[in-house]
Amino acid sequence: MATLITTVAMYSGGVQAEMKIGFVDTAKLMESAPQVKSAQSKIESEFSPREKALVALQREIKTQEDRLSRDGEVMSESERSKLEREILGKRRDLKRTQEEFRDDLNIRRNEVLTKLQKDMYDAVVEFAKEQKFDLILSQGVVYSSDRIDITDSVAAKLKGN
C-alpha cells in the first residue's frame, strides 16, 4: 500500500500533526474493477435479444428492397406499391425501434454507472477508514507520486467484494 505521511503545522496553537494522504485514480479503478466487466456483460445479455431483433428487421428490409429492385419492373403496379409501402413502414418501425433501443440502453448504462460509482466511492471511504487516512484525493490532481497512489489497493478491495 502506498501512503504519504506528512507533517502539517496546525495554526491553532502551533501544534504539529501528521497527516496520511492518498490518491485514487478513478479512471484506472473503473478499468480494473471486476464489477465493471460484470455489469457490461449483464447489459449486453439484457439487450442482446433486442439487438438481434433489430438486425433481423434490417435484413428483412434489405431482402424486400433487393426484391423490389430486382423484380419491380415485372410486378404489377399494385403489387409494387404494396411492397414499397411495406418497406417504408418497416423502415419507420426500424427507426423508431432503434431510437427506443438506444434510449433504453443509455438509461440502463447510466443506472449501472451510477451504482458502480457509488460502490467505488464506498470502497475508497472504507479503505481510507481502515487504513486511517486523513485525506484521499481523486479528480483534479495534476500529479501524484506512486508513494501515495492507493488505486491498486482499492481495486484489490473491490475484487474482494
Backbone as JSON Lines, residues from 0, in Angstrom:
{"i":0,"aa":"M","n":[0.85,-1.18,0.0],"ca":[0.0,0.0,0.0],"c":[0.89,1.23,0.0]}
{"i":1,"aa":"A","n":[0.56,2.18,-0.85],"ca":[1.36,3.4,-0.94],"c":[0.69,4.5,-0.14]}
{"i":2,"aa":"T","n":[1.45,5.11,0.74],"ca":[0.9,6.22,1.54],"c":[1.96,7.28,1.71]}
{"i":3,"aa":"L","n":[1.51,8.43,2.09],"ca":[2.43,9.51,2.37],"c":[2.07,10.07,3.73]}
{"i":4,"aa":"I","n":[3.05,10.15,4.59],"ca":[2.87,10.78,5.89],"c":[3.56,12.13,5.8]}
{"i":5,"aa":"T","n":[2.86,13.17,6.12],"ca":[3.44,14.5,6.04],"c":[3.14,15.26,7.31]}
{"i":6,"aa":"T","n":[4.02,16.13,7.67],"ca":[3.82,16.94,8.85],"c":[3.22,18.27,8.43]}
{"i":7,"aa":"V","n":[2.15,18.64,9.07],"ca":[1.46,19.88,8.76],"c":[1.4,20.72,10.02]}
{"i":8,"aa":"A","n":[1.76,21.97,9.91],"ca":[1.68,22.88,11.06],"c":[0.24,23.3,11.23]}
{"i":9,"aa":"M","n":[-0.3,23.04,12.37],"ca":[-1.67,23.46,12.67],"c":[-1.59,24.85,13.26]}
{"i":10,"aa":"Y","n":[-2.35,25.75,12.77],"ca":[-2.24,27.14,13.18],"c":[-2.94,27.44,14.5]}
{"i":11,"aa":"S","n":[-3.73,26.55,14.98],"ca":[-4.37,26.81,16.27],"c":[-3.42,26.34,17.36]}
{"i":12,"aa":"G","n":[-2.63,27.22,17.84],"ca":[-1.71,26.91,18.93],"c":[-0.38,26.38,18.46]}
{"i":13,"aa":"G","n":[-0.11,26.36,17.16],"ca":[1.16,25.91,16.64],"c":[1.42,24.43,16.83]}
{"i":14,"aa":"V","n":[0.39,23.62,17.05],"ca":[0.53,22.18,17.24],"c":[0.83,21.53,15.88]}
{"i":15,"aa":"Q","n":[1.75,20.58,15.89],"ca":[2.05,19.87,14.65],"c":[1.4,18.49,14.7]}
{"i":16,"aa":"A","n":[0.84,18.1,13.55],"ca":[0.2,16.79,13.46],"c":[0.61,16.14,12.15]}
{"i":17,"aa":"E","n":[0.62,14.82,12.14],"ca":[0.94,14.1,10.91],"c":[-0.36,13.72,10.21]}
{"i":18,"aa":"M","n":[-0.32,13.86,8.89],"ca":[-1.49,13.51,8.08],"c":[-1.12,12.39,7.13]}
{"i":19,"aa":"K","n":[-2.02,11.46,6.94],"ca":[-1.82,10.38,5.99],"c":[-2.69,10.7,4.77]}
{"i":20,"aa":"I","n":[-2.05,10.89,3.61],"ca":[-2.74,11.32,2.4],"c":[-2.57,10.25,1.33]}
{"i":21,"aa":"G","n":[-3.64,10.01,0.58],"ca":[-3.6,9.05,-0.52],"c":[-4.28,9.61,-1.76]}
{"i":22,"aa":"F","n":[-4.02,8.98,-2.88],"ca":[-4.61,9.38,-4.15],"c":[-5.23,8.16,-4.81]}
{"i":23,"aa":"V","n":[-6.43,8.33,-5.43],"ca":[-7.09,7.26,-6.17],"c":[-7.35,7.75,-7.58]}
{"i":24,"aa":"D","n":[-6.88,6.99,-8.56],"ca":[-7.13,7.26,-9.97],"c":[-8.44,6.56,-10.34]}
{"i":25,"aa":"T","n":[-9.54,7.31,-10.34],"ca":[-10.85,6.7,-10.55],"c":[-11.01,6.11,-11.96]}
{"i":26,"aa":"A","n":[-10.37,6.71,-12.95],"ca":[-10.45,6.16,-14.31],"c":[-9.8,4.77,-14.35]}
{"i":27,"aa":"K","n":[-8.64,4.66,-13.73],"ca":[-7.94,3.37,-13.67],"c":[-8.76,2.36,-12.87]}
{"i":28,"aa":"L","n":[-9.38,2.83,-11.81],"ca":[-10.21,1.98,-10.98],"c":[-11.38,1.43,-11.79]}
{"i":29,"aa":"M","n":[-11.99,2.3,-12.6],"ca":[-13.12,1.88,-13.44],"c":[-12.68,0.82,-14.46]}
{"i":30,"aa":"E","n":[-11.47,0.94,-14.95],"ca":[-10.97,-0.03,-15.93],"c":[-10.68,-1.38,-15.31]}
{"i":31,"aa":"S","n":[-10.25,-1.38,-14.06],"ca":[-9.78,-2.62,-13.45],"c":[-10.8,-3.31,-12.55]}
{"i":32,"aa":"A","n":[-11.86,-2.64,-12.18],"ca":[-12.82,-3.23,-11.25],"c":[-13.61,-4.36,-11.92]}
{"i":33,"aa":"P","n":[-13.66,-5.51,-11.29],"ca":[-14.41,-6.63,-11.88],"c":[-15.91,-6.33,-11.98]}
{"i":34,"aa":"Q","n":[-16.41,-5.45,-11.13],"ca":[-17.82,-5.09,-11.18],"c":[-18.18,-4.43,-12.51]}
{"i":35,"aa":"V","n":[-17.22,-3.71,-13.09],"ca":[-17.46,-3.03,-14.37],"c":[-17.64,-4.06,-15.48]}
{"i":36,"aa":"K","n":[-16.74,-5.02,-15.53],"ca":[-16.82,-6.07,-16.56],"c":[-18.1,-6.88,-16.4]}
{"i":37,"aa":"S","n":[-18.44,-7.18,-15.16],"ca":[-19.66,-7.93,-14.88],"c":[-20.9,-7.15,-15.32]}
{"i":38,"aa":"A","n":[-20.91,-5.85,-15.03],"ca":[-22.04,-5.01,-15.41],"c":[-22.16,-4.91,-16.92]}
{"i":39,"aa":"Q","n":[-21.04,-4.79,-17.62],"ca":[-21.06,-4.74,-19.08],"c":[-21.64,-6.02,-19.66]}
{"i":40,"aa":"S","n":[-21.21,-7.15,-19.14],"ca":[-21.73,-8.44,-19.62],"c":[-23.22,-8.55,-19.37]}
{"i":41,"aa":"K","n":[-23.66,-8.1,-18.2],"ca":[-25.07,-8.17,-17.85],"c":[-25.9,-7.3,-18.8]}
{"i":42,"aa":"I","n":[-25.42,-6.1,-19.1],"ca":[-26.14,-5.21,-20.01],"c":[-26.19,-5.82,-21.41]}
{"i":43,"aa":"E","n":[-25.06,-6.37,-21.86],"ca":[-25.02,-7.0,-23.18],"c":[-26.04,-8.13,-23.28]}
{"i":44,"aa":"S","n":[-26.08,-8.98,-22.27],"ca":[-27.02,-10.1,-22.32],"c":[-28.46,-9.61,-22.21]}
{"i":45,"aa":"E","n":[-28.67,-8.55,-21.46],"ca":[-30.0,-7.98,-21.29],"c":[-30.53,-7.39,-22.61]}
{"i":46,"aa":"F","n":[-29.65,-6.75,-23.38],"ca":[-30.07,-6.06,-24.59],"c":[-29.82,-6.86,-25.87]}
{"i":47,"aa":"S","n":[-29.16,-7.98,-25.76],"ca":[-28.83,-8.8,-26.92],"c":[-30.06,-9.24,-27.72]}
{"i":48,"aa":"P","n":[-31.12,-9.72,-27.08],"ca":[-32.28,-10.14,-27.87],"c":[-32.88,-8.99,-28.7]}
{"i":49,"aa":"R","n":[-32.93,-7.81,-28.11],"ca":[-33.48,-6.67,-28.85],"c":[-32.57,-6.28,-30.01]}
{"i":50,"aa":"E","n":[-31.26,-6.37,-29.78],"ca":[-30.32,-6.04,-30.84],"c":[-30.45,-7.04,-31.99]}
{"i":51,"aa":"K","n":[-30.61,-8.31,-31.65],"ca":[-30.78,-9.34,-32.69],"c":[-32.07,-9.11,-33.48]}
{"i":52,"aa":"A","n":[-33.12,-8.67,-32.79],"ca":[-34.38,-8.37,-33.48],"c":[-34.2,-7.21,-34.45]}
{"i":53,"aa":"L","n":[-33.43,-6.21,-34.05],"ca":[-33.15,-5.07,-34.94],"c":[-32.38,-5.53,-36.18]}
{"i":54,"aa":"V","n":[-31.39,-6.37,-35.99],"ca":[-30.6,-6.89,-37.12],"c":[-31.5,-7.7,-38.04]}
{"i":55,"aa":"A","n":[-32.38,-8.5,-37.48],"ca":[-33.3,-9.31,-38.29],"c":[-34.23,-8.41,-39.12]}
{"i":56,"aa":"L","n":[-34.73,-7.34,-38.5],"ca":[-35.59,-6.41,-39.22],"c":[-34.81,-5.71,-40.34]}
{"i":57,"aa":"Q","n":[-33.56,-5.35,-40.09],"ca":[-32.73,-4.74,-41.13],"c":[-32.55,-5.7,-42.31]}
{"i":58,"aa":"R","n":[-32.31,-6.96,-42.01],"ca":[-32.15,-7.97,-43.07],"c":[-33.44,-8.13,-43.86]}
{"i":59,"aa":"E","n":[-34.54,-8.14,-43.15],"ca":[-35.84,-8.28,-43.79],"c":[-36.09,-7.11,-44.76]}
{"i":60,"aa":"I","n":[-35.79,-5.92,-44.32],"ca":[-35.95,-4.73,-45.18],"c":[-35.04,-4.85,-46.39]}
{"i":61,"aa":"K","n":[-33.79,-5.25,-46.16],"ca":[-32.83,-5.39,-47.26],"c":[-33.32,-6.42,-48.27]}
{"i":62,"aa":"T","n":[-33.85,-7.52,-47.79],"ca":[-34.38,-8.56,-48.68],"c":[-35.52,-8.0,-49.53]}
{"i":63,"aa":"Q","n":[-36.43,-7.26,-48.9],"ca":[-37.54,-6.68,-49.65],"c":[-37.06,-5.63,-50.65]}
{"i":64,"aa":"E","n":[-36.07,-4.83,-50.24],"ca":[-35.52,-3.82,-51.16],"c":[-34.85,-4.49,-52.36]}
{"i":65,"aa":"D","n":[-34.13,-5.57,-52.11],"ca":[-33.5,-6.32,-53.2],"c":[-34.55,-6.89,-54.14]}
{"i":66,"aa":"R","n":[-35.61,-7.41,-53.56],"ca":[-36.71,-7.96,-54.37],"c":[-37.35,-6.86,-55.22]}
{"i":67,"aa":"L","n":[-37.55,-5.7,-54.62],"ca":[-38.15,-4.59,-55.35],"c":[-37.26,-4.14,-56.51]}
{"i":68,"aa":"S","n":[-35.97,-4.0,-56.25],"ca":[-35.07,-3.56,-57.33],"c":[-34.91,-4.63,-58.4]}
{"i":69,"aa":"R","n":[-34.96,-5.89,-58.01],"ca":[-34.8,-6.99,-58.97],"c":[-36.08,-7.25,-59.77]}
{"i":70,"aa":"D","n":[-37.23,-7.27,-59.07],"ca":[-38.48,-7.67,-59.71],"c":[-39.46,-6.52,-59.92]}
{"i":71,"aa":"G","n":[-39.1,-5.33,-59.52],"ca":[-40.02,-4.2,-59.59],"c":[-40.54,-3.92,-60.98]}
{"i":72,"aa":"E","n":[-39.71,-4.13,-61.97],"ca":[-40.1,-3.86,-63.36],"c":[-41.19,-4.82,-63.85]}
{"i":73,"aa":"V","n":[-41.2,-6.04,-63.35],"ca":[-42.15,-7.05,-63.82],"c":[-43.37,-7.19,-62.92]}
{"i":74,"aa":"M","n":[-43.38,-6.49,-61.8],"ca":[-44.52,-6.55,-60.87],"c":[-45.65,-5.67,-61.4]}
{"i":75,"aa":"S","n":[-46.83,-6.04,-60.95],"ca":[-47.96,-5.17,-61.27],"c":[-47.83,-3.89,-60.45]}
{"i":76,"aa":"E","n":[-48.51,-2.86,-60.9],"ca":[-48.45,-1.56,-60.2],"c":[-48.89,-1.71,-58.75]}
{"i":77,"aa":"S","n":[-49.97,-2.43,-58.51],"ca":[-50.49,-2.57,-57.14],"c":[-49.53,-3.4,-56.28]}
{"i":78,"aa":"E","n":[-48.95,-4.43,-56.86],"ca":[-48.01,-5.28,-56.12],"c":[-46.76,-4.48,-55.74]}
{"i":79,"aa":"R","n":[-46.25,-3.7,-56.68],"ca":[-45.06,-2.88,-56.43],"c":[-45.37,-1.81,-55.38]}
{"i":80,"aa":"S","n":[-46.53,-1.15,-55.47],"ca":[-46.93,-0.14,-54.49],"c":[-47.06,-0.74,-53.1]}
{"i":81,"aa":"K","n":[-47.65,-1.93,-53.05],"ca":[-47.82,-2.61,-51.76],"c":[-46.46,-2.91,-51.12]}
{"i":82,"aa":"L","n":[-45.52,-3.41,-51.94],"ca":[-44.18,-3.72,-51.44],"c":[-43.46,-2.45,-51.0]}
{"i":83,"aa":"E","n":[-43.6,-1.38,-51.74],"ca":[-42.98,-0.1,-51.37],"c":[-43.52,0.41,-50.04]}
{"i":84,"aa":"R","n":[-44.85,0.28,-49.84],"ca":[-45.46,0.7,-48.57],"c":[-44.96,-0.17,-47.42]}
{"i":85,"aa":"E","n":[-44.85,-1.47,-47.66],"ca":[-44.33,-2.36,-46.62],"c":[-42.9,-1.98,-46.23]}
{"i":86,"aa":"I","n":[-42.08,-1.7,-47.24],"ca":[-40.69,-1.32,-46.97],"c":[-40.66,-0.01,-46.18]}
{"i":87,"aa":"L","n":[-41.45,0.95,-46.61],"ca":[-41.5,2.24,-45.92],"c":[-41.97,2.08,-44.47]}
{"i":88,"aa":"G","n":[-42.99,1.27,-44.26],"ca":[-43.5,1.01,-42.91],"c":[-42.45,0.34,-42.03]}
{"i":89,"aa":"K","n":[-41.75,-0.61,-42.6],"ca":[-40.71,-1.32,-41.83],"c":[-39.53,-0.41,-41.53]}
{"i":90,"aa":"R","n":[-39.21,0.48,-42.46],"ca":[-38.13,1.45,-42.19],"c":[-38.51,2.35,-41.02]}
{"i":91,"aa":"R","n":[-39.76,2.79,-41.0],"ca":[-40.24,3.63,-39.88],"c":[-40.15,2.85,-38.57]}
{"i":92,"aa":"D","n":[-40.64,1.6,-38.61],"ca":[-40.57,0.76,-37.41],"c":[-39.13,0.57,-36.95]}
{"i":93,"aa":"L","n":[-38.24,0.35,-37.9],"ca":[-36.84,0.15,-37.58],"c":[-36.26,1.4,-36.92]}
{"i":94,"aa":"K","n":[-36.54,2.55,-37.5],"ca":[-36.01,3.8,-36.95],"c":[-36.53,4.03,-35.54]}
{"i":95,"aa":"R","n":[-37.84,3.85,-35.33],"ca":[-38.44,4.03,-34.01],"c":[-37.86,3.03,-33.01]}
{"i":96,"aa":"T","n":[-37.76,1.78,-33.42],"ca":[-37.24,0.74,-32.54],"c":[-35.77,0.99,-32.2]}
{"i":97,"aa":"Q","n":[-34.99,1.46,-33.18],"ca":[-33.58,1.77,-32.91],"c":[-33.46,2.91,-31.9]}
{"i":98,"aa":"E","n":[-34.29,3.93,-32.04],"ca":[-34.26,5.05,-31.09],"c":[-34.65,4.6,-29.69]}
{"i":99,"aa":"E","n":[-35.69,3.78,-29.59],"ca":[-36.09,3.25,-28.28],"c":[-34.98,2.41,-27.68]}
{"i":100,"aa":"F","n":[-34.36,1.58,-28.52],"ca":[-33.26,0.73,-28.06],"c":[-32.12,1.58,-27.52]}
{"i":101,"aa":"R","n":[-31.7,2.59,-28.28],"ca":[-30.62,3.48,-27.85],"c":[-30.97,4.18,-26.54]}
{"i":102,"aa":"D","n":[-32.2,4.7,-26.46],"ca":[-32.63,5.39,-25.24],"c":[-32.6,4.45,-24.04]}
{"i":103,"aa":"D","n":[-33.19,3.27,-24.2],"ca":[-33.23,2.3,-23.1],"c":[-31.82,1.86,-22.69]}
{"i":104,"aa":"L","n":[-30.96,1.65,-23.69],"ca":[-29.59,1.24,-23.4],"c":[-28.85,2.34,-22.65]}
{"i":105,"aa":"N","n":[-29.0,3.58,-23.07],"ca":[-28.34,4.69,-22.38],"c":[-28.85,4.86,-20.95]}
{"i":106,"aa":"I","n":[-30.15,4.73,-20.77],"ca":[-30.72,4.83,-19.42],"c":[-30.15,3.73,-18.53]}
{"i":107,"aa":"R","n":[-30.11,2.51,-19.05],"ca":[-29.6,1.37,-18.28],"c":[-28.12,1.55,-17.95]}
{"i":108,"aa":"R","n":[-27.34,2.0,-18.94],"ca":[-25.91,2.23,-18.7],"c":[-25.71,3.28,-17.61]}
{"i":109,"aa":"N","n":[-26.49,4.34,-17.66],"ca":[-26.37,5.39,-16.65],"c":[-26.73,4.88,-15.26]}
{"i":110,"aa":"E","n":[-27.76,4.03,-15.18],"ca":[-28.13,3.43,-13.89],"c":[-26.97,2.61,-13.34]}
{"i":111,"aa":"V","n":[-26.39,1.78,-14.2],"ca":[-25.3,0.91,-13.79],"c":[-24.07,1.74,-13.42]}
{"i":112,"aa":"L","n":[-23.77,2.75,-14.21],"ca":[-22.62,3.61,-13.93],"c":[-22.78,4.31,-12.59]}
{"i":113,"aa":"T","n":[-23.97,4.8,-12.3],"ca":[-24.23,5.46,-11.03],"c":[-23.98,4.5,-9.87]}
{"i":114,"aa":"K","n":[-24.46,3.27,-9.99],"ca":[-24.26,2.28,-8.94],"c":[-22.77,1.94,-8.79]}
{"i":115,"aa":"L","n":[-22.08,1.77,-9.92],"ca":[-20.65,1.47,-9.86],"c":[-19.86,2.6,-9.2]}
{"i":116,"aa":"Q","n":[-20.19,3.83,-9.53],"ca":[-19.5,4.97,-8.93],"c":[-19.74,5.0,-7.42]}
{"i":117,"aa":"K","n":[-20.96,4.7,-6.99],"ca":[-21.25,4.67,-5.56],"c":[-20.47,3.54,-4.88]}
{"i":118,"aa":"D","n":[-20.44,2.37,-5.51],"ca":[-19.69,1.24,-4.94],"c":[-18.2,1.57,-4.81]}
{"i":119,"aa":"M","n":[-17.65,2.24,-5.82],"ca":[-16.24,2.61,-5.76],"c":[-15.99,3.66,-4.69]}
{"i":120,"aa":"Y","n":[-16.87,4.62,-4.59],"ca":[-16.76,5.64,-3.55],"c":[-16.79,4.97,-2.18]}
{"i":121,"aa":"D","n":[-17.75,4.07,-1.98],"ca":[-17.85,3.37,-0.7],"c":[-16.58,2.56,-0.4]}
{"i":122,"aa":"A","n":[-16.02,1.92,-1.42],"ca":[-14.81,1.12,-1.23],"c":[-13.63,2.02,-0.85]}
{"i":123,"aa":"V","n":[-13.53,3.18,-1.49],"ca":[-12.44,4.11,-1.17],"c":[-12.58,4.61,0.27]}
{"i":124,"aa":"V","n":[-13.79,5.0,0.65],"ca":[-14.02,5.5,2.01],"c":[-13.74,4.41,3.04]}
{"i":125,"aa":"E","n":[-14.22,3.2,2.77],"ca":[-13.99,2.1,3.7],"c":[-12.49,1.81,3.83]}
{"i":126,"aa":"F","n":[-11.79,1.77,2.69],"ca":[-10.36,1.53,2.72],"c":[-9.64,2.64,3.49]}
{"i":127,"aa":"A","n":[-10.03,3.88,3.23],"ca":[-9.39,5.03,3.9],"c":[-9.59,4.95,5.41]}
{"i":128,"aa":"K","n":[-10.78,4.58,5.84],"ca":[-11.04,4.47,7.28],"c":[-10.25,3.32,7.89]}
{"i":129,"aa":"E","n":[-10.22,2.16,7.19],"ca":[-9.47,1.01,7.69],"c":[-7.98,1.32,7.85]}
{"i":130,"aa":"Q","n":[-7.45,2.05,6.88],"ca":[-6.01,2.35,6.87],"c":[-5.68,3.68,7.55]}
{"i":131,"aa":"K","n":[-6.71,4.3,8.11],"ca":[-6.55,5.54,8.88],"c":[-5.95,6.69,8.06]}
{"i":132,"aa":"F","n":[-6.49,6.87,6.86],"ca":[-6.1,8.02,6.04],"c":[-6.84,9.25,6.53]}
{"i":133,"aa":"D","n":[-6.18,10.39,6.42],"ca":[-6.82,11.66,6.77],"c":[-7.41,12.33,5.54]}
{"i":134,"aa":"L","n":[-6.85,12.04,4.38],"ca":[-7.28,12.71,3.15],"c":[-7.03,11.8,1.96]}
{"i":135,"aa":"I","n":[-8.04,11.64,1.11],"ca":[-7.9,10.91,-0.14],"c":[-8.26,11.88,-1.26]}
{"i":136,"aa":"L","n":[-7.36,12.03,-2.21],"ca":[-7.59,12.9,-3.36],"c":[-7.94,12.05,-4.57]}
{"i":137,"aa":"S","n":[-8.65,12.66,-5.49],"ca":[-9.04,11.93,-6.7],"c":[-8.96,12.85,-7.91]}
{"i":138,"aa":"Q","n":[-10.09,13.24,-8.44],"ca":[-10.15,14.07,-9.65],"c":[-9.47,15.42,-9.43]}
{"i":139,"aa":"G","n":[-8.94,15.96,-10.51],"ca":[-8.36,17.28,-10.47],"c":[-6.94,17.33,-9.95]}
{"i":140,"aa":"V","n":[-6.33,16.19,-9.72],"ca":[-4.95,16.15,-9.25],"c":[-4.04,16.2,-10.47]}
{"i":141,"aa":"V","n":[-3.12,17.13,-10.48],"ca":[-2.21,17.28,-11.61],"c":[-1.11,16.22,-11.55]}
{"i":142,"aa":"Y","n":[-0.63,15.94,-10.37],"ca":[0.43,14.96,-10.21],"c":[0.31,14.28,-8.86]}
{"i":143,"aa":"S","n":[0.62,12.99,-8.85],"ca":[0.76,12.27,-7.58],"c":[1.85,11.23,-7.77]}
{"i":144,"aa":"S","n":[2.66,11.06,-6.77],"ca":[3.72,10.06,-6.86],"c":[3.13,8.68,-6.58]}
{"i":145,"aa":"D","n":[3.86,7.67,-6.96],"ca":[3.42,6.3,-6.71],"c":[3.32,6.01,-5.21]}
{"i":146,"aa":"R","n":[4.03,6.77,-4.41],"ca":[4.02,6.54,-2.95],"c":[2.64,6.76,-2.35]}
{"i":147,"aa":"I","n":[1.86,7.67,-2.92],"ca":[0.55,7.96,-2.33],"c":[-0.61,7.39,-3.13]}
{"i":148,"aa":"D","n":[-0.32,6.74,-4.27],"ca":[-1.37,6.19,-5.12],"c":[-1.89,4.89,-4.52]}
{"i":149,"aa":"I","n":[-3.12,4.9,-4.04],"ca":[-3.73,3.72,-3.42],"c":[-4.72,3.03,-4.36]}
{"i":150,"aa":"T","n":[-4.71,3.41,-5.63],"ca":[-5.67,2.87,-6.6],"c":[-5.65,1.35,-6.63]}
{"i":151,"aa":"D","n":[-4.45,0.76,-6.71],"ca":[-4.36,-0.7,-6.79],"c":[-4.89,-1.37,-5.51]}
{"i":152,"aa":"S","n":[-4.68,-0.75,-4.37],"ca":[-5.18,-1.31,-3.12],"c":[-6.7,-1.27,-3.08]}
{"i":153,"aa":"V","n":[-7.29,-0.17,-3.55],"ca":[-8.76,-0.07,-3.6],"c":[-9.31,-1.05,-4.62]}
{"i":154,"aa":"A","n":[-8.61,-1.2,-5.75],"ca":[-9.04,-2.17,-6.77],"c":[-9.05,-3.57,-6.19]}
{"i":155,"aa":"A","n":[-8.03,-3.91,-5.41],"ca":[-7.98,-5.22,-4.76],"c":[-9.16,-5.39,-3.81]}
{"i":156,"aa":"K","n":[-9.5,-4.32,-3.1],"ca":[-10.65,-4.36,-2.19],"c":[-11.93,-4.62,-2.98]}
{"i":157,"aa":"L","n":[-12.08,-3.96,-4.14],"ca":[-13.26,-4.17,-4.98],"c":[-13.33,-5.6,-5.49]}
{"i":158,"aa":"K","n":[-12.18,-6.17,-5.81],"ca":[-12.15,-7.56,-6.29],"c":[-12.57,-8.51,-5.19]}
{"i":159,"aa":"G","n":[-12.35,-8.12,-3.95],"ca":[-12.75,-8.95,-2.82],"c":[-14.24,-8.9,-2.56]}
{"i":160,"aa":"N","n":[-14.94,-7.9,-3.1],"ca":[-16.39,-7.76,-2.86],"c":[-17.19,-8.59,-3.8]}
